[in-house]
Amino acid sequence: MSESSAIPSRVPTGIAGLDEMLEGGFPAGHVVLVTGLPGTGKTCFGLQFLAAGLARGEVGVYLSLEEDAPALLASARQFGWPVDAAATAGRLRILRLDPKETHSNLHRIQGEIGKELKELGARRIVVDSVSLLNMLSDDEPARRATLFALAEACRGAGATTVLTAEADPQHPGVSRDGLSEYVADGVILLGYSTAADGRQVGLSLRILKMRRTRHARSVQPYGIDEHGIAVDAKAVDFGR
């Protein structure tokens, strides 16, 4: 096997520093879980990932179980990403799943969403958040089936996907539902760094897993400013 055929094509995340930790970006077609406590930038991560694709002329789909389209566009606008023009041109689509419409949402995910994503020509997909998605089902087997159906629909569309999930407040290294990690090809943990006295002093990122690629395993600081998220990929590993 030649070197070029052994290395999967890369999808740049658009997040400064993260691609360096991933040898160029996510492997194409991966489903990547981004999990973290509230305020760590999960929605910003998803929007920035889509904005990077829009800049390359790709079609992006944001599947939201939380905010509606006007709120998401306003959030993206504050970082200077040209989402309005992309939405008008049809290259950015925001699909809303109302968590209160349980039956119709489950039917859509298990039967229709894959066809929708293919017809839209999505190259990048964000699902925000699977924590709310898991509330649509009453038992673990049903939640697992729904998650797998959604992940396979995204893969079947030929897209690279980011799933966001709330971290467990008692165990912030894992998602609240404890299931999302099993459907994902990669897991990125967003969290808070703490001083010796327990004070929160910043934000930290760690790639917990990423199939079919080498990646940095260190804990690295990141920040969120008017341009979005940026990771200091050359910082000393302060998490050890």
N, C-alpha and C positions, 0 to 999 in steps of 0.2 A: 504493500500500500504506500503510495507516495505521501510525502509530508503534507501537501496541499489537500489531499482527499481525507487525511486523518484528522484535520482540524476543522471543526464545524464553523460555518459562517457566523459572524458576530453581529449583534444588534447593539449599537452604541446606546447607552442609557441616557446620555445627555447630562449626567451628573458628574461634575468635575471631580476627579480623584477615584471614583468608583470604577470606571472603565479600566483604569490602571491596575486596580486590584483584581480585575477579571480578565486580564490579558486582551482587552479590547471591547468587552461588553458581554451581554448575555448570549449564550449559544442560541442561534435562531430556532424558534419553535418551542423554546422552554416555557414552562409555567413557573413563575417565581413568586413565592410568598414573601411579602414585606409585613412584618409584624412589629408592634411596639405599643407602648403605653400612650394614652392621650397626650397630644402636644408634641409628639416626636416627629411629625411631618409626613405621615403616611399618605394623606391626600395630596400634599405637595409633591411627593415622590411620584405618584401616579400621573399627575398632570405634567410634570417635567418630563417624564418618560414619553408621554404622548406628544408633547411639544417638540421633542427632539426628532420624532418621526415626521411630524408635520413639516419641519424644516427640510427634510429630505424628500418631500413630496409624497409621503405615505398616507394611507388612510388610517385614522385612529378611532377607536370606539371606547367610550367610557360608560360602563354599565354600573349605574349608581343605585344603591339601596338606601342612601341617606339624603344627600342634597339634590335639589332639582337643577335643571340646566342653567337658569339665570345665576344661581348662587355659585355654581362651579365655574362658569365663564368669568364671573367677577373675581373669583379667587385667582384664576389664571392671569387675568388682566393686571393684577397688582404686581406680578413679576415681569411684566412686559412681553409676555408671550402672545403672538398674533393669532389668538384663537377665534376671534370674531370672523375674520376673513375666511378661515378654514371651515368654520361652521356654516357660513353662507354658501361656500363652494361645495359643501357636502363631504369634505375630507375629514371633518371631525363630527362624529355623531355621539350624542349623549342619550342613552337609553335608560329610562327610569323604571325600576321595579319597586312598586310600593309594597313594603313588608306586610301591610294589612291585607293585601289581596293574595292570600296564601295559595289557594287552589289554582288560580290562573297563573301565578308565578311558577309554581312547580310544573304545571303542564307546559309552560313556555320553555323552561330550562331543560326539561327532559325530552321535549319533542321538537321545538321550533327554533330555539335560539341559534343552534348550529347552522341552520339554513339561512337565518337572518344575517349572521356574521359573514358567511360565504358570499351572499348576495351584495353585501356592503363592500366587499373586497378588503376587509380589515387586515392590516399588517401588524398593528399593535392594539392590544386590548387591556383595559384596566377594569377590574371588578372591585368596587369599594362599597361595602366591605363584606367579606364572606362571614364575618361574625354575625351580621344581621341575616344573611342568607340562611345560616344554620338555625335561626329562630323559626323558619318556616316549617320545620319538621319537628315532630314530637318525640322521636326516638333516634338513637344513634345509628342504626342501620339505614334509616331513611335519610338522615343528614349526610352520612357517608355516600350514599347513592347519588344524592343531589350534587354534592361536591365533585364526585367523579364524573357525572354527566356534564357538568359545566366545564370542567377541565378538558374533557375529551372534545367538547364542542369547540373550544378555543383552539385546541391542537388541530382538529379537523379542518378548521378554517385556514390553517397555515399561518397563524399569527403567533407572535411572541407576547406573552401575557404576564401582567402583574396583578396578583391578588393582594388586597390589604386585609389585615385582621388585627383585632385588639389583642394585646398581650394579657395574660393572666396576671392581675395585680399582685397575687400572692407568689407567683412564679413567673416573673417577667421575661424569662428566657424562652417561654413557649406561648402559643396562642391560647386564647381563652377557651376555645372549643376543644383543643387538643387533637383535632382531626386534620386540619388544613395542611400541616407539614407532610402528611402522607400522600397527598395528591400532587405535591409540588416537586419540580425538578431542582429547585433551588430555594433556599431560605435566607433572607436577610433580616437581621434583628436591629431595630432602632431602639436606643435606650438612653438613659441618663448616666453620666459618669459622676462619681461621688468622691468627695475628699475623705481623708481618714476619719474625720469627725462625723461623717454621714451626710454632709451638706451636698446638694446637687450643684455641680460646678460646670456642667456642660452637657453636650450630646455626644453619643458614641454609636458607631456602626460596626457590625461584625457580620461577615458572610459565614453562616453556619454550615451550609452545604451548597454545592453547585455541581450537578452531574455533568460528566463528559467534558470537564475542563479543569485546569489547575487554577487556583485562586488564593489570594492572601487570606490567612486565617487569623490575623491579628485584629485587635480592637482598635479602631481608629476614630479620632474626633471628627465631627462635622458641624457645620453651622447652616443656618437658614437666614438669608438676607434678601435684599430687594431683587436679586437675580435668581433666587431659588436655593436649592441645597448644593453644598460643595463639601467634599470629603478631603481631609488632609491625609492623603495616602502615604506621606513620607514621615508622619509623626512617629515618635517613639511609641511602642506598644505599651500604653499605660494600663491596659487591662490585665496584665500578668501580675 
